[in-house]
Structure formats: C-alpha cells, structure tokens
Amino acid sequence: MTWIDKALDGCPQRVVINDSKTPSGRAHVGSLRGVLIHDAVARVARERGLDAAFMYGCDDMDAVDEIPHGTGEHFVSHLGKPLWAAPAPEGLGGASMAEAYFTEFTATFDKLGVEVEFYRMSDIYRSGQLDGIIDTFLQAAPKVREIYLKLSGAARSEDWLPFQPICEACGRIGTTYATDYDGKTVAYECRTDLVTWAQGCGHSGRISPFAGNGKLPWKLEWAAKWKLFGVSIEGAGKDHMAASGSHEVSSALARQVLRCAVPIPVPYEFFTLGGAKMSSSRGIGMTASELTNLLPPNLLRYLVLRTQPRRSINFDLDVPSLNKAFVEYERLWRSAAGDDPRPNESQLYAISSAIPEANVPPAPNFSPPFDSVLSLIQQPHVKITNHVAKLGVEMSAPDADWLALKEATAQALTSSNPDLASTLKMLDAPEAAKQRSALEDRQRDFLEQLAQRVDDLPTWEARAIQDAVFESARDVGIDPKTNAPQVFEALYKVLFGTETGPRAGSYLAFIGRDETLHRLR
C-alpha cells in the first residue's frame, strides 16, 4: 500500500482535491511538487472508480507585497494592491500581474499531463459565493481572535475584524484595517503604517464586505475554500503543516466556526535543485517553465513522485544525475512492462506517465546512456540515427522514440548550459594527440594494450569493453582496484581532455569500434 492508497482509503465516491498558487512572481521548480502530488492522487482515485476532481486556484486577491525579481520599478506604485489589479510585467502577456505569472506556470500543466479545473479567487469573491462565509466569520470575530491567540500566539485588537477591504480611494487591500460590522457594511481605514512594504492613503469609510469588495485573511480563506468546494484532500508544504502553523489554525477555524470537515492533509517537503533555496519573487533558482522545457515530462514526473511526500527532494541538474535518472526510470519501465510487476512499481510508473495509458508499452531494448548521447550530439556532422545504423543496431519504434527524446534533452541541456555539456565534447585529433603525449609512459602503454584487446573483441558490448579496460591495465602493471584514477584518466584525457567522464564500457560501445580504436591509437 502506497501513501496515495492510504490517503484515499475511506474517501467518499466524490473526491475533491484542492491546491492553489499566489502568482506574485515566476514560479520556481519547487512549485511543481504540490501540483504533481495532487494530480497523482486524483489519477489513482479515478482508477479506483471514484469521481475525482483536482481544483487549482489562482489566489489573485492577495496583495502585491514584494517587487518581483527583474521588474525594476514597474510594480512600486502597485504595492498593496490585489494581484489582479497590478499590470502584467514587461515581456509576459496577460491582463494583470496575476494572470501573467499564473498563466506562465500553468502552461506547464498540459506538458506534464496534469488534468485540473482552474478557478480564480477574484471570480469567487465577485460572484458572491463566499458572502455567507464572510458574514459567518465577521459575526464570529471574537472566536476568530481567540483561535489566533490560542494556536499561534497572534494577538488581535478587540476592534479587529477578519476582513481586508479594498480601499475605495487608492485600490489597496494590504493596507486596510476593518472594524465595526453592522451586518451590511464594515468600517475601515487605509493606514499609512499598517505594513512595512506598502503605504496606505489614509482614507476611511464604510463598505460592503461582499461581492468582491475585499477578502478574508488567508488562513480564513483556506478554511472557506474547504467548506465552499467540499475539499476531501489537500496537501501543503511542511512550513504550513508545522505545529501552531497555518494548517492548524485553519483547521480550528473550519471546525469551530464554519462547522465543516477538514480535508485529509498531505504534508510534503521541499523540492530543490542543487540544494539551493528558491524564491519566486527574488528570482532565485530555475523556474518551473525552464525545467519543464528541459526534461521529458515522464522523467520529471518520476523524479518528483518517486520520493515520499514527507521526504525532501534535492536533484542536481548535472550529467551524472541525469544519467542516473534515465537509468532508474528505464528500470521502472521494464519492471512495469514485465509479466509480474510489483503493485507499487506499477502505480509509480502509471503516475509518472504524462499521458495515462491503458497498458504499459514495451520498454526500449536499445537505450544508450544519456551522457553518451550528450557527447555524440556535440560532434559535427554526426546524426544519431545514422550513427546507430553504422553500429549495426536495428531499433524498434520504442527504441527510436526514446532515443529521440534523449537526444532532445541533450540538445536542450547543451543550449541551456553549454559549459556543463562541453565536458563531454570529444577533442579533435590534434588536441587528443597532444593530451596523449602528456600522459605517463605506463598510461600510453595501457592505451596501446587496450586498443589491441578491443580490436580483437568478438562482440562489441559494454561489459566486454569494460572488462578489457581492467585487463589491459593489469597487463601494464596498473592495479585497477587501487589505481583506477590513473587508468580512467588516460582514457578521459584523450577523449575529452578531462580527468573524469562517463562509464567507459558503455560510452565506447556507443561511439563504436572504429572511433574507439582511432582515439586509443
């Protein structure tokens, strides 16, 4: 039984899964984890025959509380306004800041096969769907203040009301303070010193809290969504799920004020690249769009969903890590396509597929390592399919499709990170000869011996080549167990001019016997 099975056990026939995003900047890769976790739950629920809906919201009523990275002074005059009221940043389309950033992020959903129903909180508020819940919270303001103080230690003044009006004078929502609800209107002030990141205009007045004239504070808004949509399951990052955190406060508000059920929680850890803490507004880390354009959808889904939600994900976007990821995904694919797959592996393969499949297609039989493909595409006048044909390999349709996908990934990596890709670019002949001459005598002897051995190999296979490497090293007095760096340094120097490189047997098998002999000699 997987964590998804446990989350769904006991759910009614109708399952509503919810998630949302505050579009205050370009979404970084960490934002994808919640999306893919919720989509996976929805998929498994549907496979069980449940009526499952995955709802994804745009929290565009939230205030602009920080200037997004790279936008200069574009948003300074809009600090404190709702995200839907701020203009789109230069270079991105859309009628507003919210629409621009939300659309850019959710454009990745189709590529990743995420089936979702979108909603925008500005539409929800304006349509009046939350009017009854807003009234309930305003009437229960003393109880709301009590829950805040008891669970999070946040003290609110006795005149404070849990509502943020939009100032009629300046249009800001982050600077208003509401008091005195009479059942139809609230009194409010647009304060100049309410927050540090925006300055109100000083206007005061009365306004109806309904029909989109303002919003609930977000902990109340979270609980309001649960009641309005009948949410069954909703995950969130570990920072929200901590003791006395946002989820605990929202849960108390749901139970004690709205008298509604709390969804089954799915806490999840962070997803980072190279251990870097990412920030949308500060422009730190790769964006979700950039990563989605770089990696194949199935591989990206696999990298996120193979890890239990409560465990953090840190993926290094380098050649060894990508090589390993392809190998592990292919291993899962072969297992799922086998005669007796394990249930957990079958489920992981299914939720990793961007396009749900009735049956698992055959896994590729011929699949050269990613690093070998990356190296070969950087050689001038070399076409992968022609090269494979010269090797005498007859590829099946799955083989050809998967190799084309690896080639596209290698091309994308070469374009996005030329320095990283260039470490696997083979040297031209004069430079390779120069590198060879700089080696120790015993290393050159090793290359000569290896050339003789691989020239005589009856079959050109990775394992046989790897064995020949070790045997050739022993022939010239190098112990490959204790002096492996000396052995492989000789190979990598004449191939790439570096001291490290891909697994020798697999790489040489893919570049072919003739090219290998040319390089060794």
N, C-alpha and C positions, 0 to 999 in steps of 0.2 A: 504494500500500500504506500502510495506517494503522499507528499504534503497536499497535493491537489485533491486526491481522493478523500483525505481527512477533512479538508475544508468543505467539501461538498456533501459529506455524509450528514443526513438529517435535513438537508435543504428541501424546501417545498418544490412543487412542479415548476413554479415560476421563480427563476433566479435572476436577480438584478445585481449586476456588478458595476461599481462606480469608481471613477478616477477623474482627476481634473488637473489643470495646469494654469498657473498665473503667468501670462505671457508678457513678462517685464523685460525680456531680452532674448537673445538667441539661445535656444535650448541646448545644453551640453549633453554628452552621451549618457550621463547618469540618469537623465530623464526617461530614457528608454526602458529602464528596468521595470518600473511600475507598469508601464504600458504593456510590456510583453508578459509579465506575470499575470495581469488581469485578463489578457487575451487568452493565455493558456488555460486559465480556469474556465473561461467561457467555452472554449473548444471542448474540453473534457466534459463539461456539463451537457453540451449538445450531443456529444457521443453517447451519453447516458440516457438520452431521450428527454432531457429537461428543456423547458422553454427558457433559454438563457439570453439575456441582453447585456451587452457591455456598453455602458454610457460613459462618454468622456466630455467633460465640461471645460469651457473657457471662462476662467474667473476674471472677466473683463471689467467687473465693477470695482475691483481692488484699485487702490491708489497708486499713482506713479510715485514711488518713494526713493528712487535712485536713478541716476542717469546711466543708461546702458553704455557699455564699453564701445568706444569708437564713434559715438554720435556727437561729440563735442558739446556745443551749447544748444543743440537742437531742442532738447527737452527741458531746459532750465525753467522756462516760463510755464511749463505744464506740470511741474512737481506739485503733488497733492491732488491733481485731478484724477477721475476714473481713467483706467487704461483705454476704455473705448473712446474717450474724449480727446486723447492726445493724438497728434498726427503720426502717420507712418514714418519710420526713419528713411533717410535717403538710401536708395538702392534696393529697397524692398517694396513690393506692391501692397495694396490694401488701403482701406478707408481710414484705418486708425493704427496706432501702435499695437494694440491688442490683436487686431486682425492680421497685421503683417507678421508678427512673431508666431502667432498661433498657427497660421496657415503654413509658414515655413516648416514648423515642427511636424504638424500633422500630415504634411505631404509625404513624410517617410512611412506613414502607416500603410499605404497601398503597396509600397515596395516590400514591406515586411509581412504582408498578408493579414493585417490587423482589421478585423470586422468590428465596427463600432458605430454607435449612434451619438452624434455630436449635439451639444446644447451650449448656449451662451447665457451666462447669468444675467446679463443686461436684459435679454429677452424674457427670462423667467421672472425677473422683478417687474418689468414693464407690463407684462401680461396679467399681473395680479395674482399669479399662482402662489406667491408667498405672503399675501396680505394677511390671511388668517393666522399664519405662524408668527408674523411680525407683531400682530396685535397680542398674541399669547405671550410672547417674550416681554413686550412692553408692560403688559399688565402684571407680569411676574418679575419685574425688575429687582425687587428686594431679594427674591430667591436666586436670581442670576448672580447678584453681587455676593450672596452668601456662598454659592458654589465656587466662584472665582477665588474668594478669600480662603476657603477651606482646602481646596485642592491645589491651588497654585501659589497661594500667598499673595495674590494681587488684590490690593485694597482699592475699592472704588468709592467715590464720594456718594453720600446719600441722595444727592440730586441727579446722579449719573444715570442715563438710560442706555440700554444696549442697542443703540441705533446710530448710524452715521448718515446724516442728511447731506445732500449735495447743495452747497451754498448757491442761493439764487443770484447772488451778486457776482461771484468770481468763478463759480463752477467747480470749486474744490470739494473733495469728500474726505481727504485725510486730515483736515484742519478743523472739522466741525465737532461741536460738543452739544449733545441733545439733553434736554431736561423737560419736565412738566408735560406729560402725556395726558390729554383730556379725552381720549377715545377717538379723536378725529385728527388732531394735529399735535406736533411736538414743538416746543420752543428750542431754539438753537442759537449758538454763537459760532462765528467763523474766527477762531482765535489766532492771534499772531504768534503765540508761543506754545501752542499745544504740542507740536513735534519739532524736532531739530532739523528735519530735512525739507520742510516746506513752511511757508509763512501765509497765514490766513489774512483775509482782507479786513476783518473787524466787523463785518456785517452781522446783524442779529435779526431774528424774526420768528415766524411760526410757519410750519409747512406740514402737509400730509406725509406720513411715513410710507404711504402706499404707492403702487403703480410706478415704481422705478425712481422715486424721488430720493432714494438713498439705499443703504444696505445694512445688513446685520454685521456685527463684528464676526470675523471668520470662524471662530470656534462655535458660535451660534449658527452661522451659516452652514457649517459642516453638519451639525445635527439636523438643521432644517432640510437639507438635501436627503438625509436618510428617511425622514418622515414623508417628504413630498414624493420621492421616487420609490419608496418601499425597498431600499437597498438591502440586499442579502449579504453581500461580501464586499469588503473594501480594504485594500492594503494601504500602507503608508510607510515612509522611511522611519528608521529606528528613532530619530530625534523626536518625532511626533508621538511615538508609542512608549516613550520612557515614562517612569512613574511621575505623577503630577504633571505630565505633559499635556499636549493639546488633545490627544485622543481621550484621555481620562476625563478631562473637563467636558469635552463634547459629549461623551457617553453619559455623564451625570446630567447634563442639560437635556439630553434626549429622554432619559428615563424619568427624571423628576419634574420636568417642565412640559415637554411635549408628549410624554406618556407613550413613547414609541420604542420599538426594539432597536438594539444596537447591532449593526452588521457584524458578521464573523470577521475578525481582524486578521490580516496577513502582514505582519511586520517584516520589513526587508531592510537589508544593509545597503551600503553604498556600492556603486559601480564606478570604478576609476580606471584611467589609463596611465600606466607607469607610476601609480601611487600618488598622482597629483590630485590635490583637492580642487574641484572645479567650481566655477561660478558663472552663471549666465550673464549677469549684469556687469561683471568685471572682465569678461572675455577670456577667462582662464580655462584652458582645456579645449579639446576638439568638440565641435558641435555635433549634434545627432545627425544632421544632414550630411556633414562631411564623412562621418563614419559609415552611414548607410550607403553613400556613393562609393565607398572604398571596398567594403566587404560584401560578399554574396549574402543575400537575405537568409538562406538556411544556416549559413555558418554563423552569422551574427546572432540569430535567434538561439542557436545551440550554445554559443559562448555565454549568453545571459541565462538561459533556462537550465543548463546542466548543473548549476550551483543552487543549493537550497536557499530560499529567500533570506533566512536568518544568518547566512554566511556572506561576508563581503566578497566582491569580485574585483580583482585587480589584474588587468590584462596589459602586457607590454606589447605595443604595436611595433614589434621588430620581426626580422625574418625568422629567427628560431621559434618564436612564439606562434607566428602564423603557420609555419611548417608543422609544428606540433598540433595546432588546432585542426588543420586539414586532415592529418593522420587520424586523430581521435574521432573526428566526425565520420570519416570513411569507415572506421572500425564499427561505430554505432550503426551506420547504414547497413553494413554487411550482416551484422547481428540481427537487425530488424527484418532484413530480407531473407534470413535463414529459415530453416524448417521448424526450429523450436526456439523462437526468441523469448527472452525474459520479458515479463509484463512491464517492468519499469523501463527497460530499454525501448520497448515498442512505444510506450507513451512519450518518452523523451524524443524519439525520432519524429513522432507524429506532431508534437507541439513545436518542434524545430523547423518543420516544413512551412515555407511561406504560403504554399498552396496546399490545402488539405487534400489527401489522396485516399481513395477507397482502398487501394492496395499498394504495398511498398514496391516501388520499381526496382529492377535489378541494379545492384551496386556495380560500379565500374571495376573491370578486371585489370585494366592497364591504367595506372594513375601515377605518373612521375611525381616526385616530391615538389612542393611549391618552390623551394629555393632553386631547384634545377631549372624549372620553368622561368623563374625570375632572371636567372643568369642567361639563359639562352635567348630570351626576347631582346636582350641588350646587345646581341651580336648583329652587326649589319648584314643585311641580305639573307637572314635566316628566317624562314617561315616554319612555325611549329609543326603544322600538319605535314609539310614536305619532309621535314627532319624525321618525324616519326615513321614516315613511309620508307625512308632510307634505312632506318633501323630494322626494317622487315616486320614491323608490328601492324597487324590488322585490327583496327579499332572498331568496337561495336558502337552503336548510336549512343548509349550511356557513356562509354569511354570518351567519345568525341565531344559530347556536350559538357562533360565535367572538365575535360582538359581545356576547352574554350573558356569556361568560367574561371579556371585557374589563371589562364593567360590574361583575361580581362582584369583580374585582381592584380596580377603582376604589373600590368600596364598602368593601372590606377596608382599603385604604390610608387612606381617609377616617376610618375608625374607629380605626385604629392610630396614625395620625399626622395629626391634624386641622390642625395648623399648616402642614405641608407641602402638604396638599391645598388649603387655603384660599387659597394664592397663585394658584389658577386659578378661584376663585369669582367669577363676574361681579357687578359692582356693581349696586345698584338704581339706578333712573333719577335720583333726586335727587343721589346721590353721583357718578354718572357725569357729570351736568351740572356739578357743582362741579369735578370734575377737568378737564373740557373748558375751563371758563372760566379755569383756572390755566395753560393752555398758552400758548405764544408765538403771536403772530398768524399767523406762517407755518405753524405746526403746525395751527392751526384751519383755515387755508386749504387745507392738504393734506387734512384730513378732508372738507371740503366737496367738493373736487375728486374725491377717491376715491369719495364717495357717488354723484356723477354718473356716474362711469365704471362702477362695479359695477352701478348701476341699468340701464345700457344693455347689459350683457354678454349676448350671445345664449345662452351656455351657462354654467351655474353650476358651474365646475370649479376646483379648487385652483390649477392652473397659470395659468389665465386671471386669477384673482383676484390671484395673486402678481405677475403682470406689471402689472396695473392699479395695484398699490401703488407699484411703481417709476416707472411713467409719471406717476402723479399727483404724486409727489414732484418729478420734473423740471419738471412744469408750474408749480410754485410756486417754482422756483429752488433746490430742495434736491437736491444730488447724492447719490443713494442709495449710491454706492460709498464716498464719503468721509464722509458724514454719516448713515449708516444708523441709528445710535442715535437721532438726532433724529426720524427717520421712525417707527421702530417704537415709540419711547417714547410718541409721541402715540396710537398705536393701543392699546398696553397700558394706558396711563393711563385711557382712557375705558372699557376693557373690565374691567380688574381692579384699577386703582389702583396698578399696579406699573410698573417700568421694563423688565421682561423678561417673556417669555411664549412660547407655542408658535409654531411656524411659521404665519405669518399666513394664507397662502393655504389651507392645509389646515383650519385652525381655522374661518375664516369660511365655508368651503364646508360644513362640518358644522353650524354653527349656523343656516345658511340665509340667503337673501337679505333677507327681511323683517326679521329680527332684526339683521342687519348694518347695514342702512340706518337702522334705528331708533337703533342705537348711534352711528353716524357722524354723525347729524344732531342 
